[in-house]
Amino acid sequence: MKVTRKGALSLGAIAVASAFVLSGCSAGDSGDTPTTGGTLTVWVDAERVDALQGAADAYTEKTGVKVDLVSKDNATIKDDFIQQVPTGEGPDITMGAHDWLGELTTNGVVAPLELGDSADDYLPVAIQAATYEGTVYMLPYAVENIAVLRNADIVPEAATSFDDMIAKGQAAGLTQPFVVEQGAEGNPYHLYPFQTAFGAPVFGTDASGSYDPSDLQLGSDGGYQFADWLASQGKTGTGVFNTDIDGAIAKQAFLDGTAAFWLTGPWNVGAAVDAGINVAIDPVPSPTGEAAQPFAGVKGFFLSAESKNKVAATDFLVNYLGSEDVQLELFKAGNVLPALSAAAESASSDPIIKGFANVGADAVAMPSIPAMGSVWQYWGVAQAAIINGEDPKATWDKLVTDVTAAIS
């Protein structure tokens, strides 16, 4: 849902520039801001150019360093960055997603980012996502996770558990109270909160808190318990999960009012609000009593390993793009929860954003390690097979074996 008017962006950008000119820089500035001139090239998508223009202008006015914002296609920005940085033709800074980190570090195209004490100013999951093998590589600006959208006119109160959710919908006269996107090859991203409720993350973590590819937790007791539960909710059980329900079908069921609960992300809220639905945002109801933890996807900015002006680039990232004003401008451009805690609190004055933020407090960063690629190719297919009636233990055994072999 658009919680701020798009037309306010240009005025907001001016306000950001004015705020920076008056204050000199953000509170995190150490006073040794670069004044050497030159140019910083920053790659962003088209939606974020206006949101960052005020900060770019303010930085140039204060330091003499020109900031050139270059609009790039989201579909090609990562590959272009990987290809161009080694040649010296790439940008000083690029925006991107945290799950690029494994690929970016493997290719040696990103440099560590010194956040210092300002790391404490961000949502914990944002810093977790920005960190790879114990080192921070990204300045986070947005955190996105799924939650349960509830039609509050059909079911006035949030569910206290997974079973309670189904019961509340059935009591309201619905034959299909809850929908979640699956499809023929499954959708483990959307089912992950339920899997974590059984104590079965994909990977364990090492001493630094980073995901450990040698510690595959899919094969834990919790993984098999989840597989059994998934089977009980599939084709030969309750039928709650159905591979015939893809994203479009799940969306239409909620918009038509034939489903009261829909597990999805903030990208679908606008359609529900536009349809006149009284939307409430609820936590993912747990089937076990333990927290159901969705994945968090974090967006941010990376520093090029070949930047010729890393001091200025770091200063612009930490003290300008990491300011509350700029993080709120980025929020207005994309309506995704800011990564900076103060900005997230301000944005949460909107109940929809606050609902996703509350669910996100239990979210975990989606693994960005290269081994995660070996999980995705088998994970959804195995879950779909279980939903469709295949033996849960044998199917989960094969999943664990296939993923282990692929990682090795």
C-alpha positions in Angstrom: 0.0 0.0 0.0 1.3 3.5 -0.8 1.6 5.1 2.6 3.1 8.3 1.2 2.3 10.3 -1.9 4.7 9.7 -4.8 4.4 13.3 -5.7 6.0 14.3 -2.4 9.4 12.8 -3.5 10.8 15.9 -5.2 10.0 18.1 -2.2 11.4 15.4 0.1 14.6 15.3 -1.8 15.0 19.1 -1.5 14.3 18.8 2.2 17.0 16.2 2.5 19.5 18.3 0.7 18.6 21.3 2.9 19.0 19.2 6.1 22.4 18.0 5.1 23.6 21.5 4.1 22.5 23.0 7.4 23.9 20.2 9.6 27.0 19.5 7.6 26.5 15.8 7.7 24.8 13.1 9.7 25.5 12.5 13.4 27.8 9.7 12.5 30.4 11.9 10.8 33.8 12.0 12.4 34.7 15.4 11.1 37.3 14.2 8.6 35.0 14.2 5.6 36.9 14.0 2.3 37.2 17.3 0.5 39.4 16.2 -2.4 36.9 16.6 -5.2 36.6 14.0 -7.9 33.5 11.9 -8.8 31.6 9.0 -7.2 29.6 6.9 -9.6 26.5 5.3 -8.0 24.4 2.7 -9.8 20.7 2.7 -8.7 17.4 1.6 -10.2 15.1 4.2 -11.8 12.8 4.3 -8.7 15.6 5.3 -6.4 17.2 8.1 -8.4 15.0 10.9 -7.2 15.1 9.6 -3.7 18.9 9.9 -3.6 19.3 13.2 -5.5 19.1 15.4 -2.4 21.8 13.4 -0.6 24.0 13.5 -3.7 23.6 17.2 -4.1 24.3 17.8 -0.4 27.4 15.7 -0.5 28.8 17.5 -3.5 28.1 20.9 -1.9 29.9 20.0 1.3 32.8 18.1 0.0 33.3 19.1 -3.7 33.0 15.4 -4.6 30.4 15.0 -7.4 28.0 12.1 -7.0 26.8 10.8 -10.4 23.6 8.7 -10.0 23.3 6.3 -12.9 19.9 4.6 -13.5 20.4 0.9 -14.2 18.1 -2.0 -15.1 17.4 -4.3 -12.1 17.6 -7.3 -14.3 21.2 -6.6 -15.4 22.8 -4.5 -12.6 24.4 -7.4 -10.8 26.0 -9.1 -13.8 27.1 -5.7 -15.2 28.8 -4.9 -11.8 30.6 -8.3 -11.7 31.8 -7.9 -15.3 32.8 -4.2 -15.2 34.5 -3.8 -11.7 37.6 -5.9 -12.7 38.1 -3.7 -15.8 38.0 -0.5 -13.8 34.9 0.7 -15.7 32.3 -0.1 -12.9 30.8 2.3 -10.4 32.2 3.2 -6.9 28.9 2.1 -5.4 26.0 -0.1 -6.5 22.6 -0.9 -5.0 21.6 -4.5 -4.8 20.2 -7.4 -2.7 22.0 -9.1 0.2 21.7 -12.5 -1.3 24.1 -11.4 -4.1 26.9 -11.4 -1.4 28.2 -14.9 -2.0 28.6 -14.3 -5.7 30.0 -10.8 -5.3 32.6 -11.8 -2.7 33.6 -15.0 -4.7 34.2 -12.7 -7.7 36.2 -10.3 -5.5 34.3 -7.2 -6.7 33.1 -5.8 -3.3 35.1 -4.2 -0.5 34.4 -4.5 3.3 32.4 -1.6 4.7 33.4 0.1 7.9 30.2 0.9 9.7 31.8 1.4 13.2 29.4 2.1 16.0 26.6 3.0 13.5 26.0 -0.7 12.9 24.1 -0.7 16.2 21.6 1.8 14.6 20.2 -0.8 12.2 17.7 -3.5 12.6 19.6 -6.7 13.7 18.4 -8.7 10.7 19.7 -6.0 8.3 23.2 -6.3 9.8 23.0 -10.1 9.7 22.2 -9.9 6.0 24.9 -7.3 5.3 27.5 -9.6 6.9 29.4 -12.3 5.0 31.8 -14.6 6.9 32.0 -12.2 9.7 32.6 -9.0 7.6 30.1 -6.3 6.7 29.9 -5.6 3.0 26.7 -3.8 2.5 25.0 -0.6 3.8 21.4 -1.8 4.2 18.4 0.4 3.4 15.4 -1.8 3.3 14.1 -5.1 4.9 11.3 -7.2 3.3 9.6 -10.2 4.6 6.3 -12.1 4.3 3.4 -12.0 6.8 -0.2 -13.1 6.9 -2.7 -10.8 5.4 -6.1 -11.2 7.2 -9.5 -10.0 6.0 -10.5 -8.3 9.2 -14.2 -8.0 8.1 -14.4 -11.8 7.8 -12.2 -12.7 10.8 -11.9 -9.9 13.3 -9.1 -11.3 15.4 -5.6 -12.7 14.6 -5.1 -16.4 14.9 -3.1 -17.7 17.9 -1.8 -20.8 16.0 -1.9 -22.5 12.6 -4.9 -24.7 13.7 -6.6 -21.7 15.2 -6.3 -19.9 11.8 -8.0 -22.7 10.0 -10.7 -23.0 12.6 -11.4 -19.3 12.6 -11.8 -19.4 8.8 -14.1 -22.4 8.9 -16.2 -20.8 11.6 -16.7 -17.9 9.2 -18.1 -20.3 6.6 -15.0 -20.6 4.4 -14.1 -24.0 2.9 -10.5 -22.6 2.1 -9.7 -20.3 5.0 -6.0 -19.9 4.1 -4.0 -19.6 0.9 -0.3 -19.5 0.1 1.4 -19.6 -3.2 2.9 -23.0 -4.2 2.7 -24.2 -7.8 3.9 -27.4 -9.5 7.5 -27.1 -8.2 6.5 -25.9 -4.7 7.6 -22.6 -3.0 9.9 -23.2 -0.1 10.3 -19.4 0.4 6.7 -19.2 1.5 6.8 -22.4 3.6 10.0 -21.5 5.4 8.3 -20.0 8.5 6.5 -23.3 9.1 9.8 -25.2 8.7 11.6 -23.0 11.2 8.8 -23.5 13.7 9.9 -27.2 13.8 13.5 -26.1 14.6 14.8 -26.8 11.1 16.7 -23.9 9.5 18.5 -24.6 6.2 21.9 -24.1 7.7 23.4 -23.7 11.2 25.7 -20.7 11.9 29.3 -20.4 12.9 30.9 -18.5 15.8 30.6 -15.2 13.8 26.8 -15.8 13.3 27.3 -16.4 9.6 25.6 -19.4 7.9 27.9 -22.5 7.8 27.5 -24.5 4.6 29.0 -27.6 6.4 26.2 -27.5 8.9 23.1 -28.5 6.8 20.1 -28.5 9.2 17.6 -29.8 6.7 18.5 -33.3 7.9 17.8 -32.6 11.5 15.0 -34.2 13.5 13.0 -31.0 13.0 13.3 -31.3 9.3 11.7 -34.7 9.3 9.0 -33.5 11.7 8.2 -30.7 9.3 8.0 -33.1 6.4 5.5 -35.2 8.3 3.4 -32.2 9.2 3.6 -30.9 5.6 2.2 -34.3 4.4 -0.6 -34.1 6.9 -1.6 -30.7 5.4 -1.3 -31.8 1.8 -3.4 -33.8 -0.7 -3.9 -36.9 1.4 -4.5 -34.8 4.6 -6.3 -31.6 5.2 -5.6 -30.2 1.8 -4.6 -26.8 3.2 -1.5 -26.9 1.0 -2.1 -27.4 -2.7 0.4 -27.3 -5.6 -2.5 -26.2 -7.9 -2.6 -22.9 -6.1 -0.1 -20.6 -7.7 0.5 -16.9 -6.9 -2.4 -15.6 -9.1 -4.9 -18.1 -7.7 -4.0 -17.4 -4.1 -4.3 -13.7 -4.8 -7.7 -14.0 -6.4 -9.0 -16.1 -3.5 -8.2 -13.5 -1.0 -9.5 -10.6 -3.2 -12.8 -12.5 -3.8 -13.2 -13.1 -0.1 -13.2 -16.9 -0.4 -10.0 -17.0 1.8 -9.6 -14.9 4.9 -5.9 -15.5 5.4 -3.1 -15.1 2.8 0.6 -15.6 3.4 2.4 -13.1 1.1 4.6 -10.1 1.0 4.1 -6.3 1.1 4.1 -6.3 -2.7 0.6 -7.7 -2.7 -1.0 -5.4 -0.1 -1.8 -2.6 -2.6 -4.1 -4.9 -4.6 -6.0 -6.0 -1.5 -6.5 -2.4 -0.3 -7.6 -1.3 -3.8 -10.1 -4.1 -3.7 -11.7 -2.5 -0.6 -10.5 -5.2 1.8 -10.0 -4.3 5.4 -6.5 -5.7 5.7 -4.7 -6.6 8.9 -1.1 -7.8 9.0 -0.5 -10.8 11.4 2.4 -12.9 12.4 2.7 -16.3 10.6 0.8 -18.6 12.9 2.9 -21.4 14.2 2.0 -25.1 14.0 4.2 -25.9 17.0 4.1 -23.1 19.5 7.6 -22.0 18.5 8.2 -18.9 16.5 7.5 -19.2 12.7 10.4 -17.2 11.2 10.2 -16.1 7.6 13.1 -15.2 5.5 14.1 -11.5 5.3 15.4 -10.0 2.1 17.6 -7.0 2.6 18.4 -4.3 0.0 21.4 -2.1 0.3 24.5 -0.6 -1.3 27.9 -2.2 -2.0 31.3 -0.6 -2.2 33.3 -1.6 -5.3 36.6 -3.3 -4.6 38.2 -1.2 -7.4 36.8 2.2 -6.3 39.5 4.8 -6.7 38.0 6.9 -3.9 37.0 4.4 -1.1 37.3 7.1 1.6 34.7 9.3 0.0 32.5 6.4 -1.1 32.5 5.0 2.5 31.7 8.5 3.9 28.8 9.0 1.4 27.4 5.5 2.2 27.7 5.6 6.0 27.0 9.3 6.7 24.5 10.1 4.0 22.8 7.0 2.7 22.8 5.7 6.3 21.0 8.8 7.6 17.3 8.7 8.7 16.3 11.4 6.2 17.7 9.4 3.2 16.4 6.1 4.5 12.9 7.6 4.7 13.2 9.0 1.2 14.1 5.5 0.0 11.1 4.1 1.9 8.8 6.6 0.1 10.2 5.4 -3.2 9.7 1.7 -2.6 7.4 1.4 0.5 9.6 -1.2 2.0 10.6 -1.1 5.7 13.8 1.0 6.2 16.8 -0.9 7.6 17.8 2.0 9.9 16.0 1.5 13.2 15.0 5.2 13.6 13.6 5.4 10.1 11.8 2.0 10.6 10.1 3.4 13.6 9.0 6.5 11.7 7.7 4.5 8.8 5.8 2.2 11.2 3.3 5.0 12.0 1.5 3.3 9.1 -0.3 0.1 10.5 0.5 -2.0 7.4 4.2 -1.2 7.7 4.1 -1.7 11.4 2.5 -5.1 10.9 5.3 -6.3 8.6 7.9 -4.8 10.9 6.5 -6.8 13.8 6.7 -10.0 11.8 10.1 -9.1 10.6 11.4 -8.9 14.2 11.4 -12.7 14.1 12.7 -13.0 10.5 16.1 -14.4 9.6 18.3 -13.3 6.7 18.0 -15.5 3.6 21.3 -17.3 3.3 23.6 -15.6 0.8 26.3 -18.3 0.8 26.9 -20.0 -2.6 25.8 -23.4 -1.1 22.2 -22.0 -0.9 22.0 -22.4 -4.7 22.3 -26.2 -4.1 19.3 -26.1 -1.8 16.9 -24.2 -4.0 17.2 -26.6 -7.0 15.9 -29.5 -4.9 14.0 -28.0 -2.0 10.7 -26.9 -3.6 10.4 -30.0 -5.7 10.7 -32.2 -2.6 8.1 -30.2 -0.8 5.7 -30.3 -3.7 6.1 -34.1 -3.9 5.2 -34.4 -0.2 2.2 -32.1 -0.6 1.1 -34.4 -3.4 1.2 -37.5 -1.3 4.7 -38.9 -1.7 6.2 -40.6 1.4 7.6 -37.7 3.6 10.5 -39.5 5.1 11.8 -41.0 1.8 11.3 -37.7 0.0 13.1 -35.7 2.7 15.9 -38.3 2.8 16.4 -37.8 -0.9 16.3 -34.0 -0.5 19.0 -34.1 2.2 21.2 -36.5 0.1 20.8 -34.5 -3.1 21.7 -31.2 -1.4 24.6 -32.7 0.5 26.1 -34.1 -2.7 25.5 -30.9 -4.6 27.3 -28.8 -1.9 30.2 -31.3 -1.7 
